[in-house]
């Protein structure tokens, strides 16, 4: 939920507004007169590891044909890499 609040109110009760943002997820538009000059809102958060199964289920799937072609491409790349001579990282 978004609330309009004056800069004066924010400055007088800053700690209270920060707690409302942190613990209740509230969002504030800070106004000077009739003009919005800033926002006070929760910082974006990343995903949790526990969200991965749902994320994976939401991803598009390869068709059987595309999956087989991808597998062939991987095998081809592995064979090509295994034939390459390793270079010394110390040589310039």
JOBEL-V251236 format. One line per field, one symbol per residue. phi: phi as a letter, one per 30 degrees, with the letter a starting at -180 (. if undefined). A space follows every 50 residues. Layout:
phi: ???
This chain:
phi: .cbdbdedddddbeedddddddccidbbcccciccdcabbbdddcddced deedddddddcddeddddddddddddddddddddddcddcdc
